[in-house]
Structure formats: structure tokens, C-alpha cells
Amino acid sequence: MSYRYRLDGGNLAITSPRAEQDAGVYQCLATNLLGTILSRKARLQFAYIEDFETKARSAVSVREGQGVVLLCGRPPHVGDLSYAWTFNGNPLNTHSDNRRFISQETGNLYIAKVEPSDVGNYTCSVTNKEARRSVHGPPSPLVQRADGVMGEYEPKIEVRFPETVPAAKDSSVKLECFALGNPVPDISWRRLDGSPMPGKVQLSQSQAVLEIPNFQQEDEGFYECAAGNLRGRSLAKGQLVFYAPPEWEQKIQNAHLSIYDSLFWECRASGQPRPRYTWFKNGASLRPEERIQIENGTLIITLLNTSDSGVYQCAAENKYQTIYANAELRVLASAPDFSKNPIKKHSVVQVGGDITIECRPIAFPKAAVSWRSRTESLRPSQRVVLLEDGSLRIHSVTRADAGPYTCLASNQFGTARDTGQLIVKERTVITVPPSNVDVTVGESIILPCQVSRDPSTRVAFLWAFNGNFLDLKTGAAAHFERVGGESVGDLMVRDIQLQHSGRYLCAVQTPLESVSAGADVIVRGPPGPPEDVRVGDISSTTAQISWNAGPDHNSPIQIFTVQARTPFSVGWQAAGTVPEILNGQTFNATVVGLSPWVDYEFRVVAGNSIGIGEPSKPSTVLRTRASVPMVAPGNIDGGGGSRSELVVTWEPIPEELQNGEGFGYLVMFRPVGSAAWTKAKVASVESSRFTYRNESIAPLSPFEVKVGVYNDQGEGPLSPVSIIYSGEDEPRLAPLGTSVLSVSASEMEVSWHAIAWNRNTGRVLGYEVLYWTEDSRERTMGKARVSGNVTAKNITGLKANTVYLASVRAYNTGGTGPSSPPVNVTTKKSPPSQPPANIAWKLSNSKLCLNWEHVKTMENESEVLGYKILYRQSRQSKMHILETNNTSAELLVPFEEDYLIEIRTVSDGGDGSSSEEIRIPKMSSLSSRGIQVSGSSAHLLSTALTSAVLLSSHIYSE
């Protein structure tokens, strides 16, 4: 060491390094109390490049068409170089030029065929990246000779790769090939062993450089470069040789061995060329000796002693690299020691079981072992075995084997012992195992699982279903619940479903063993839906249907039912079939009773002894064939219409009964007494009316009429004959004797004389009353009809004190006749708006006395003519009325219940407003106290009444 070298931890720092003193190979040695190891080798080099010689270069004279090589003449250097050239001071780019080439191996510039434009000064530039320096050589003049042009000649390869090129694994390999010639030669490459070029190969634009990235073993071999033109061909070839630095396949591992034992270490590395091996101990080369054997990567040391302890290295080396694998050898010598591997204090085993008690003290060399039970030494027998590692094994353990067991270990350095207890317990037995169960879906079952066990042994119950354990704690198994005590593991399955069929296993686990018992549960339920429902031949009223049975859910299918649905049905309906009863072995049937020309879907439902299952998926929608309609229209009626018209009406046939396309109605009619029928077709399927017009038809002529149906398939049935009258004229006479009487403020009565009509004056079916006002501000119009010979009509909802006009006209099916002359009337004034006030009442026995004030009316109201007393029992709705012209009244009623009473005014304009409802309590609630009860809206009660009477009084006021 000197002032220029300094250790910084494990790093070596060199101050002012100099190439002549410091260049070379370095290794680091690391040392502690256990030994020394060597680091891998590191080579220190100093990159540099010197300047070119300054001596001027001679001019190079060439003919046009001749090839030329301009030498770079690189200066002395250390480190990788890259080359470039300039032409007349400008960079020369040759990447896309197949006529000129700069070799990165030699640095020279090659021109395959000189052209006049090539004349000038060329300068070579060299760059050393490690030295971070570039130098430029002196110019090389290129001049053209004047003695002619060079003729064509065959290629001559000037840049060729070596015959042998070493190529490192994973490296990028470049081969150069360039030729002079006229014309300029073309470059091509191939492998001489006939293998195709690797797909990863990259060629420069001029084909002069072949690059193989990520070089591997399969890429090695002979490569050939061919340069050719019209004059000939030139070849260059060489071999790429794969090499790889060593890589570890097996390293040595630390070893702690006993004195007198043997060490065997093997290290193995891959590499090309194959590595050779060197062994080191504590940094020093290890040589074979009497106890030490070294062969390739194998090291064997016999009869180890403590002096053999240390750090060992295996070095694998080829000409490209050296790698090291390190391991420690520690040779141990000690008396037996149980402190790190004591005997298990309590070993537990069941009666009849086997037990192994380990005895593994740390001892170097290995200790001799013996065993004692209580005070007796144990000897090997059929049940007692001493294993090679010192452990004790006892077979078919009995209760008598329980107790302490001591292991004694000894070697030449000392003796040690350790003791453990053997505990023997009774076996766990499932006394009540689960049994096979056959159950119906929706029921609940309990699968028993009960055990007998050693009282000191804890047991855990686990249930598995079809091989998967049930999680009974988190609620994930919703239908399952564990029931029972500590020694009972019964499983309840609530609301059992079809998917719960399968194998159930009760597993009982203890720290010593696991026992199990299983049972099969069969869950029976209604069948699953039938499958693959198909519809075959279909006619106008039948369809052939077939299906496959679905799952029977563990109960045989006993019956099938076919259901049908149409656009006109309410949901699915049971369909009639042949055969009528479809047993569980029937998988096809004929559906009957279908409607023609209707879209049908079919499905099938299966049933067994458990119940009816889910229906199948619906079949495809199919339409039955068309047929002649089978149903005639109903409710044949008509009449009315205009003069000379016969109107016929009927109830339309619904779409599902039309039985085909081209549906319509056939109307047949004839005058009563006539033999010939007149026919008419109504093509509209929605029509329900037909009108026949003929000027020769007399009013109210009777006709026999029947209506039938038809479609494209033919005509269907006709309805029974109905008598319908032709149209008639409206009445021609106006009613006579029209009069009007005001009944109240909102009602009037219109009356008239009946018309004595005949066929010439027009039939009268009733009368129509027209009424209106002539108030220009608010004109009101209305009409009301009466039928038959009624000759009066009350009109309600009128305005009070208003002039109304009214007229009457007759009507029939032909329309309305002329109106009678209008008559007028003024409605009464409005009834009094104020209700009776200050009502007083007095109840004695069954007589109720009422008094109230007379109601005064306003100018626009009708005078009060009297009063109405309305009364009813509180629990009944029937109202009784008493009328009086006075302001008092007496009622004789049995007051067995509360009574509700109200009073209203009576006038020409009608009844006025009612007073508020008064509740009179039933007599039985008061008579027991022997008092009279009264009430008023004024203070009419005598002060002599007691407070009890006052509390029972009811006072009403506005």
C-alpha cells in the first residue's frame, strides 16, 4: 500500500492512476474469523488514441472505372474505434451507397469503381469513445489519370471477414464484405451448411454488412459472401464460432458436519468452451492431499477435523471469464445437547394406536441413544422399535404404556438425557351414524351424528355434502343447521330442496384422529319441465304434438297434461287430447277441439305422486288450417233508418271464430209473405250493420231477415229468422194543448195532449220537450224525452225567478216532427236562505216540545209558507217528516234511542236551508234521575234547575 492506494470499505481507490504502473488484473480478498474468499477478477485498462503523423500523403492516381482503396492508417490506441471519412471537407455518407464503403474493422475507404466526381481530398477521422477523443488524419488526394478509361473486370473482394470469428452468447455479431469491380458488384450472403439465414439477421442497405443480433448456439457455422457482376464472381467465407462465459448450474452450499465425517461438494457450470475448475480454501489454492480429493468440479474431504473449517470457493473458468461459488465448511465437535431439540413433553396417543417419540440431541459426532421407561431399560420387541435416528416407536399402544420415557445420548465428549410423558386416551367412535333418508321436497330432516369419546378429548364436527364441506357458521349454507350438544353433531336440513339430494358425510375430528360416517339423502319432488316440445301435422281442429320427459326428481312421472294458448285466450288452458289420459310413458298425443285459422302455442306439464311440476317451454307458434265458419251471428235486430230503407244489425263474429281468410257476412231478407229471398254480402269482418234501400218499400213494412257467415272456404250457418220493420217517416203532427206550470224556483212542469196518430200521420214513439231562455246575456237551451203516451214532463235544474219558454214535438225512428207553439213561465223566487234559528226543546216522558223563531225572507226570496221538521233515530237512515204552519211543534215518539232533528222552511220556491242537526238523548239515560230535560239557544232555563240538569242540557245556536 502507498499514498496512491486507499481502501474505502471493500472498494479500492487509486489516486492519479497511471497506465504504466496501474494497468493489469485485480482481485479483492475478504477475510473474517471464519476464513477468506476471493472476488472475481477485474481488468484495469487505460483507453487512449494518439494523433496521426503530420507527414503529407502522396496523391493516388487512378483511371476512371478502376477500383481504389484509401488507407486510414489509424494511430496507436487502446479501446474500441469508429471511423468516418470526409470528402473535400464534407462528411462522406456511404450508408445507401453500394459503390463506396467505409470498413469499421480496418478504417479504410473502398471505392468499387471510380467516377470523375470522386476526384478530390479524402480525410480519415477516428473516434475512441472510451478516451472521449477524435483525431483526423492528413488529406489523401485522389486524382484521375489521363491515359484512358478502365474497362470492365471481374469483382475482387477487398473487405473480408476472418476465417474464424468468435461470437459471444447474446452478443451482436457483424460481418463485412466489399469488392472492387466494373460494373459495381452486387453482394449476397448464405450459410454453407444449407440452413436458412436466421430471421433476426439484419443487412445494411448496400448488403455489405451482415449483423446477427442476440447470437445463440444455433447461429454458429460457416457463412459465405458472394460479390458478382457481368464479368464474374468472387467468394469469401468464414466460420462463426459460438462461445459463452461460464454460468452456474450447481453451486456448493454451506455445510455443518461432525468431526470424522466426510465432505462431498460438487459445483457445475455451463460455458463454451467447457469451463475448468479450481478450488480455494480461505483464498489459497487447494491441492489434492491424502484426505483431499479434487476431480473437475468435485471436492471430497474424508475424516474431517476442526482444522478443515473455513471458507471454500469453487472457480469455473474458460478463456472468457472466471466465476466463483462460495460456501462455508464448519467442522463441529461437541457432547450431546437437548437444549435446541428437547423431547416432546407430552405425547398423546389412543389405545391401539402407534406413537413415535423423537430423540434428536445435537451431538458431534452422532450420539449413541438408549431409552428407559420409568426405571427399566427398554429393549426392542414386536411392539417396541428403536429407530436409526434414535427415536422410539411403540405399536398397538395400551393403557399400561402410559408414563415417563427417558432418552439417554452419549459420545466421546459427554452424556445427556431428556424425559417426556406418554399419555394414552380412549378412541373416538361414532355411535349413532347418519342413515339413508328418502324425503319429499319442502320437508325438514335431521341427520344424526353422535360419538363416544375420551372425556379429556375435544371433538369437532364437520359436515360435507357431495365432497364439499358445509360452512355452518357464516350463514352461507342457508338450509343447514347444526343441532345437539358437545358430543352430538346432528345436522338439520330445513325446507329441503331437490338440489340437496346426495351424499352427506359427518367427519369427527380430534387432535389425535379423524373418523367419519356417511348417508345418502334422496329428495323427491314434482317433475321438472318436459323438454323439446314439437308440433307435427296440424289440421283445422287437431294437432300432433310430441315431447321428451324432463327430470323425474326421484319420483316416476305418472301423467302428462297438454296446455294451449292463443291470442284470444286468457292465459294457458288445458287442451283435450287423444288419448284423453296421458300416462307417464306417453310422449305424443293428438290435440283436439282446436279452432280453425288460429295461432296456437302448446306446452306440456308433468305430474307425479308428489305434485305437478313446472311447464315446458312453449312450442313454436303454428296456425291451424282454415275451414268453413261454424257459428252464425246472434242478436239479429234493426229497423229505423230513413224512408224506403231496411236496416239490419247483428253481433259481429269474433276473430277466433272466423275460421279463415276472406271472412264476411251473408244477409238474406224478404217481405213477410214473399217466397223469394234477396241476398247481400258484407265483406267487412268488422261490420255489424247492413242497410238496404228501395223506393218501393212502404214505411214500417215487416221483413223476414236472417244473417249468415262465409269465408274463402265456403258459406257457414244462417241465424234464425227475425222480423224487422223498414224505415218510417217522422211524425207530421205537432202536439196540441201545450201548457207549462212553475213548480218551484228550479222546476217547472210541461204538459200537452197526446197525438192521435195513424200510418198517414206518422207513428209516435214518444215526445221531446224543448226549453230555453231568451236572456241575451246568458242563453240556456235543453231538451228532455219521454216515451209512450206520457203527456207531461218535469224539468229540473232551472234558475230561480227566470222566464222559460217550452215547446213539445213527437218522435219516432224516422226522426222528430214539428214543434208545438212555445209557451212561457216564470220560475218561483228562491227559497229562504236563512235556516230556523234559536231552536229550544223540552223533553218530558215521550213528548218533545220544539220552539223556534220565525224566518224573515229577503226581497228576492219566496215567502215562508210553513216549516218541515225532519227527525230520525240516530242508528237509522229513514227520515220522518212533520209539516206545520206554526213556529212550534210537539212530537210523540218513543225515545228509546237518541234522535236527530233538523228544521227547514217551506215556500213556493221550494224548501229552504235546514238548521243544524240536533241530537236529543234517549229518555232512559235521564229518567232514572227523575228530572225533566230541556235545551235552547237562548237562556230560557229556570235558575231553579240544578247543576246536574245543566250538565245534561244541549244548547244549539247559529
PEMO-V18117 format. One record per pair of residues at least 12 apart in sequence whose ideal C-beta (glycine too) atoms are under 7 Angstrom apart, sorted by sequence separation. I is the first residue (numbers start at 1). GAP is how many residues later the second one is. If there is no record, write none. Layout:
BEGIN
I/GAP, I/GAP
END
This chain:
BEGIN
4/12, 27/12, 99/12, 200/12, 291/12, 313/12, 383/12, 449/12, 533/12, 534/12, 563/12, 577/12, 578/12, 603/12, 604/12, 637/12, 680/12, 706/12, 707/12, 739/12, 807/12, 808/12, 902/12, 903/12, 941/12, 99/13, 109/13, 123/13, 124/13, 200/13, 224/13, 252/13, 313/13, 344/13, 383/13, 392/13, 406/13, 434/13, 480/13, 481/13, 505/13, 561/13, 562/13, 577/13, 603/13, 666/13, 667/13, 706/13, 770/13, 807/13, 839/13, 868/13, 869/13, 902/13, 12/14, 27/14, 99/14, 123/14, 161/14, 198/14, 200/14, 223/14, 343/14, 344/14, 405/14, 434/14, 479/14, 504/14, 533/14, 577/14, 578/14, 603/14, 636/14, 706/14, 738/14, 769/14, 807/14, 838/14, 161/15, 222/15, 223/15, 252/15, 279/15, 311/15, 312/15, 371/15, 404/15, 405/15, 434/15, 479/15, 503/15, 504/15, 532/15, 562/15, 577/15, 603/15, 635/15, 666/15, 667/15, 706/15, 737/15, 768/15, 769/15, 807/15, 837/15, 838/15, 868/15, 902/15, 25/16, 26/16, 123/16, 161/16, 250/16, 251/16, 343/16, 432/16, 433/16, 479/16, 531/16, 532/16, 575/16, 576/16, 603/16, 635/16, 705/16, 737/16, 806/16, 836/16, 837/16, 902/16, 933/16, 85/17, 107/17, 122/17, 159/17, 160/17, 222/17, 223/17, 250/17, 297/17, 311/17, 312/17, 390/17, 404/17, 405/17, 479/17, 489/17, 503/17, 504/17, 530/17, 531/17, 545/17, 576/17, 601/17, 602/17, 633/17, 634/17, 664/17, 665/17, 704/17, 705/17, 735/17, 736/17, 768/17, 805/17, 806/17, 836/17, 866/17, 867/17, 900/17, 901/17, 10/18, 25/18, 26/18, 84/18, 121/18, 122/18, 159/18, 221/18, 250/18, 432/18, 479/18, 530/18, 601/18, 633/18, 664/18, 735/18, 866/18, 931/18, 935/18, 937/18, 83/19, 107/19, 159/19, 188/19, 221/19, 249/19, 277/19, 310/19, 341/19, 403/19, 430/19, 431/19, 489/19, 502/19, 530/19, 531/19, 648/19, 664/19, 704/19, 705/19, 750/19, 766/19, 767/19, 805/19, 836/19, 850/19, 866/19, 900/19, 901/19, 933/19, 934/19, 935/19, 936/19, 937/19, 10/20, 24/20, 121/20, 122/20, 157/20, 158/20, 187/20, 220/20, 249/20, 277/20, 279/20, 309/20, 341/20, 402/20, 431/20, 501/20, 530/20, 601/20, 633/20, 735/20, 766/20, 804/20, 869/20, 871/20, 933/20, 935/20, 937/20, 23/21, 83/21, 158/21, 187/21, 189/21, 198/21, 219/21, 220/21, 248/21, 249/21, 308/21, 309/21, 341/21, 369/21, 371/21, 401/21, 402/21, 430/21, 431/21, 461/21, 479/21, 500/21, 501/21, 529/21, 561/21, 648/21, 664/21, 702/21, 703/21, 766/21, 803/21, 804/21, 834/21, 898/21, 899/21, 22/22, 23/22, 82/22, 120/22, 157/22, 158/22, 220/22, 247/22, 309/22, 340/22, 402/22, 429/22, 501/22, 528/22, 560/22, 599/22, 600/22, 631/22, 663/22, 665/22, 733/22, 765/22, 766/22, 875/22, 898/22, 23/23, 52/23, 119/23, 156/23, 246/23, 247/23, 308/23, 338/23, 401/23, 428/23, 429/23, 500/23, 527/23, 528/23, 559/23, 646/23, 667/23, 669/23, 702/23, 703/23, 803/23, 804/23, 832/23, 874/23, 883/23, 898/23, 51/24, 83/24, 85/24, 118/24, 119/24, 155/24, 156/24, 246/24, 247/24, 337/24, 527/24, 559/24, 599/24, 600/24, 629/24, 701/24, 731/24, 733/24, 769/24, 771/24, 802/24, 873/24, 874/24, 898/24, 50/25, 119/25, 156/25, 217/25, 246/25, 306/25, 336/25, 337/25, 399/25, 428/25, 498/25, 527/25, 528/25, 558/25, 559/25, 598/25, 700/25, 701/25, 801/25, 802/25, 832/25, 874/25, 895/25, 897/25, 49/26, 50/26, 155/26, 195/26, 245/26, 305/26, 337/26, 497/26, 527/26, 558/26, 560/26, 597/26, 598/26, 631/26, 700/26, 731/26, 769/26, 801/26, 873/26, 874/26, 896/26, 926/26, 19/27, 50/27, 154/27, 244/27, 304/27, 306/27, 336/27, 397/27, 496/27, 498/27, 526/27, 557/27, 562/27, 564/27, 597/27, 658/27, 699/27, 800/27, 895/27, 49/28, 116/28, 153/28, 193/28, 244/28, 282/28, 335/28, 426/28, 459/28, 461/28, 463/28, 525/28, 556/28, 596/28, 629/28, 699/28, 700/28, 733/28, 799/28, 800/28, 801/28, 833/28, 871/28, 872/28, 895/28, 896/28, 48/29, 153/29, 193/29, 243/29, 246/29, 268/29, 281/29, 282/29, 334/29, 360/29, 374/29, 425/29, 428/29, 524/29, 562/29, 595/29, 596/29, 597/29, 629/29, 630/29, 697/29, 699/29, 732/29, 773/29, 774/29, 798/29, 800/29, 801/29, 832/29, 871/29, 48/30, 152/30, 155/30, 178/30, 191/30, 192/30, 242/30, 243/30, 267/30, 334/30, 360/30, 373/30, 374/30, 524/30, 527/30, 594/30, 596/30, 629/30, 671/30, 672/30, 699/30, 731/30, 732/30, 773/30, 800/30, 830/30, 831/30, 871/30, 47/31, 152/31, 177/31, 191/31, 266/31, 281/31, 333/31, 336/31, 359/31, 425/31, 428/31, 523/31, 524/31, 572/31, 596/31, 628/31, 672/31, 731/31, 773/31, 774/31, 829/31, 830/31, 831/31, 836/31, 46/32, 47/32, 88/32, 150/32, 176/32, 191/32, 192/32, 266/32, 280/32, 332/32, 359/32, 373/32, 425/32, 522/32, 566/32, 567/32, 627/32, 633/32, 671/32, 672/32, 730/32, 735/32, 829/32, 830/32, 832/32, 869/32, 870/32, 45/33, 74/33, 87/33, 88/33, 176/33, 279/33, 280/33, 358/33, 359/33, 566/33, 626/33, 627/33, 670/33, 729/33, 731/33, 771/33, 772/33, 829/33, 854/33, 189/34, 190/34, 265/34, 357/34, 371/34, 372/34, 453/34, 566/34, 626/34, 629/34, 652/34, 669/34, 670/34, 728/34, 771/34, 828/34, 853/34, 869/34, 72/35, 87/35, 174/35, 175/35, 279/35, 280/35, 356/35, 357/35, 371/35, 626/35, 669/35, 728/35, 754/35, 771/35, 852/35, 919/35, 72/36, 189/36, 264/36, 371/36, 372/36, 451/36, 466/36, 564/36, 565/36, 652/36, 669/36, 770/36, 851/36, 867/36, 868/36, 71/37, 85/37, 86/37, 174/37, 263/37, 277/37, 278/37, 356/37, 446/37, 450/37, 465/37, 466/37, 564/37, 651/37, 754/37, 769/37, 770/37, 851/37, 70/38, 85/38, 187/38, 188/38, 262/38, 263/38, 277/38, 369/38, 370/38, 450/38, 549/38, 564/38, 650/38, 668/38, 753/38, 850/38, 867/38, 868/38, 918/38, 69/39, 70/39, 85/39, 86/39, 172/39, 173/39, 262/39, 277/39, 278/39, 354/39, 355/39, 369/39, 465/39, 548/39, 649/39, 752/39, 769/39, 850/39, 867/39, 187/40, 262/40, 354/40, 369/40, 449/40, 547/40, 562/40, 563/40, 649/40, 667/40, 751/40, 866/40, 916/40, 69/41, 83/41, 84/41, 172/41, 263/41, 275/41, 276/41, 354/41, 449/41, 463/41, 464/41, 546/41, 751/41, 767/41, 768/41, 849/41, 864/41, 865/41, 173/42, 185/42, 186/42, 262/42, 275/42, 355/42, 367/42, 368/42, 448/42, 449/42, 463/42, 546/42, 562/42, 563/42, 647/42, 648/42, 665/42, 666/42, 750/42, 767/42, 848/42, 865/42, 68/43, 83/43, 172/43, 185/43, 260/43, 261/43, 275/43, 354/43, 367/43, 368/43, 447/43, 463/43, 464/43, 545/43, 666/43, 749/43, 750/43, 767/43, 768/43, 847/43, 848/43, 864/43, 865/43, 868/43, 67/44, 170/44, 171/44, 185/44, 260/44, 352/44, 353/44, 367/44, 446/44, 447/44, 545/44, 560/44, 561/44, 647/44, 665/44, 666/44, 863/44, 67/45, 81/45, 82/45, 170/45, 192/45, 259/45, 271/45, 273/45, 352/45, 461/45, 462/45, 749/45, 750/45, 766/45, 847/45, 848/45, 862/45, 67/46, 68/46, 81/46, 169/46, 181/46, 183/46, 259/46, 273/46, 351/46, 363/46, 365/46, 446/46, 544/46, 545/46, 560/46, 645/46, 646/46, 664/46, 764/46, 765/46, 846/46, 862/46, 81/47, 168/47, 169/47, 183/47, 257/47, 259/47, 267/47, 269/47, 271/47, 351/47, 461/47, 462/47, 645/47, 747/47, 748/47, 765/47, 846/47, 862/47, 65/48, 66/48, 110/48, 167/48, 175/48, 177/48, 179/48, 181/48, 349/48, 351/48, 357/48, 359/48, 361/48, 363/48, 444/48, 445/48, 542/48, 543/48, 559/48, 645/48, 663/48, 747/48, 764/48, 765/48, 768/48, 846/48, 861/48, 65/49, 79/49, 80/49, 110/49, 267/49, 444/49, 459/49, 460/49, 542/49, 557/49, 558/49, 644/49, 662/49, 666/49, 747/49, 763/49, 770/49, 846/49, 64/50, 80/50, 359/50, 444/50, 459/50, 542/50, 558/50, 641/50, 644/50, 661/50, 662/50, 668/50, 746/50, 748/50, 762/50, 855/50, 64/51, 77/51, 79/51, 444/51, 445/51, 459/51, 541/51, 543/51, 557/51, 558/51, 644/51, 646/51, 660/51, 661/51, 672/51, 743/51, 746/51, 747/51, 852/51, 62/52, 64/52, 70/52, 72/52, 74/52, 79/52, 444/52, 458/52, 541/52, 542/52, 556/52, 563/52, 659/52, 660/52, 746/52, 843/52, 167/53, 442/53, 443/53, 457/53, 501/53, 541/53, 555/53, 644/53, 658/53, 660/53, 72/54, 269/54, 442/54, 555/54, 746/54, 179/55, 361/55, 441/55, 498/55, 541/55, 555/55, 745/55, 755/55, 762/55, 103/56, 441/56, 540/56, 550/56, 552/56, 643/56, 653/56, 748/56, 750/56, 752/56, 439/57, 441/57, 447/57, 449/57, 451/57, 543/57, 545/57, 547/57, 549/57, 646/57, 648/57, 650/57, 101/58, 267/58, 598/58, 750/58, 177/59, 648/59, 801/59, 75/60, 252/60, 595/61, 597/61, 252/62, 595/62, 597/62, 357/63, 596/63, 597/63, 700/63, 73/64, 343/64, 596/64, 839/64, 72/65, 263/66, 740/66, 112/67, 173/67, 355/67, 535/67, 638/67, 836/67, 110/68, 112/68, 113/68, 449/68, 752/68, 112/69, 113/69, 533/69, 547/69, 636/69, 738/69, 835/69, 836/69, 70/70, 110/70, 157/70, 246/70, 434/70, 533/70, 738/70, 105/71, 113/71, 246/71, 533/71, 636/71, 112/72, 155/72, 246/72, 255/72, 259/72, 434/72, 447/72, 848/72, 103/73, 112/73, 155/73, 165/73, 167/73, 169/73, 245/73, 252/73, 254/73, 259/73, 336/73, 347/73, 349/73, 351/73, 735/73, 832/73, 68/74, 155/74, 164/74, 165/74, 167/74, 251/74, 253/74, 254/74, 255/74, 256/74, 257/74, 258/74, 259/74, 336/74, 346/74, 530/74, 633/74, 831/74, 163/75, 164/75, 165/75, 166/75, 167/75, 168/75, 169/75, 245/75, 246/75, 248/75, 252/75, 257/75, 336/75, 343/75, 345/75, 346/75, 347/75, 348/75, 349/75, 350/75, 351/75, 352/75, 734/75, 735/75, 832/75, 160/76, 162/76, 163/76, 165/76, 167/76, 168/76, 245/76, 256/76, 335/76, 342/76, 343/76, 344/76, 345/76, 347/76, 350/76, 351/76, 530/76, 632/76, 633/76, 648/76, 831/76, 839/76, 49/77, 101/77, 154/77, 155/77, 157/77, 161/77, 164/77, 166/77, 243/77, 246/77, 248/77, 343/77, 346/77, 348/77, 350/77, 632/77, 733/77, 748/77, 841/77, 843/77, 152/78, 153/78, 154/78, 155/78, 156/78, 335/78, 336/78, 338/78, 430/78, 646/78, 831/78, 835/78, 49/79, 152/79, 155/79, 157/79, 334/79, 335/79, 336/79, 337/79, 527/79, 731/79, 748/79, 830/79, 831/79, 833/79, 834/79, 835/79, 836/79, 839/79, 841/79, 60/80, 62/80, 64/80, 154/80, 333/80, 336/80, 338/80, 428/80, 527/80, 629/80, 646/80, 647/80, 731/80, 828/80, 829/80, 831/80, 832/80, 833/80, 835/80, 843/80, 47/81, 57/81, 60/81, 335/81, 526/81, 527/81, 629/81, 645/81, 731/81, 746/81, 828/81, 831/81, 832/81, 49/82, 56/82, 57/82, 59/82, 60/82, 61/82, 62/82, 63/82, 428/82, 437/82, 439/82, 441/82, 526/82, 629/82, 645/82, 730/82, 738/82, 745/82, 47/83, 48/83, 52/83, 55/83, 57/83, 62/83, 434/83, 436/83, 441/83, 533/83, 541/83, 628/83, 636/83, 644/83, 734/83, 738/83, 740/83, 742/83, 745/83, 47/84, 49/84, 51/84, 54/84, 59/84, 61/84, 63/84, 65/84, 66/84, 433/84, 434/84, 435/84, 436/84, 437/84, 438/84, 439/84, 440/84, 441/84, 526/84, 529/84, 533/84, 535/84, 538/84, 540/84, 632/84, 643/84, 728/84, 730/84, 733/84, 734/84, 739/84, 740/84, 741/84, 742/84, 744/84, 745/84, 52/85, 63/85, 64/85, 65/85, 99/85, 428/85, 430/85, 434/85, 440/85, 525/85, 526/85, 528/85, 529/85, 531/85, 534/85, 535/85, 539/85, 540/85, 626/85, 628/85, 632/85, 634/85, 639/85, 642/85, 643/85, 728/85, 729/85, 730/85, 732/85, 734/85, 735/85, 738/85, 740/85, 742/85, 745/85, 49/86, 52/86, 63/86, 64/86, 65/86, 98/86, 438/86, 524/86, 526/86, 527/86, 528/86, 529/86, 530/86, 533/86, 538/86, 539/86, 540/86, 626/86, 627/86, 628/86, 630/86, 632/86, 633/86, 636/86, 638/86, 639/86, 641/86, 643/86, 727/86, 728/86, 730/86, 731/86, 734/86, 742/86, 745/86, 63/87, 425/87, 428/87, 430/87, 526/87, 529/87, 535/87, 538/87, 540/87, 568/87, 626/87, 628/87, 629/87, 632/87, 640/87, 727/87, 730/87, 568/88, 628/88, 844/88, 69/89, 566/90, 843/90, 843/91, 842/92, 841/93, 841/94, 840/95, 840/96, 840/97, 839/98, 838/99, 838/100, 840/100, 101/105, 259/105, 260/105, 258/106, 259/106, 101/107, 258/107, 98/108, 258/108, 95/109, 96/109, 97/109, 800/109, 95/110, 67/113, 67/114, 65/117, 745/117, 839/117, 837/121, 350/162, 348/163, 349/163, 350/163, 348/164, 745/164, 746/164, 744/165, 745/165, 744/166, 441/169, 440/170, 643/171, 642/172, 640/173, 639/174, 38/242, 38/245, 36/246, 37/246, 35/247, 36/247, 29/254, 37/274, 35/275, 36/275, 38/275, 34/276, 35/276, 37/276, 34/277, 41/281, 40/282, 40/283, 40/284, 38/286, 37/289, 34/294
END
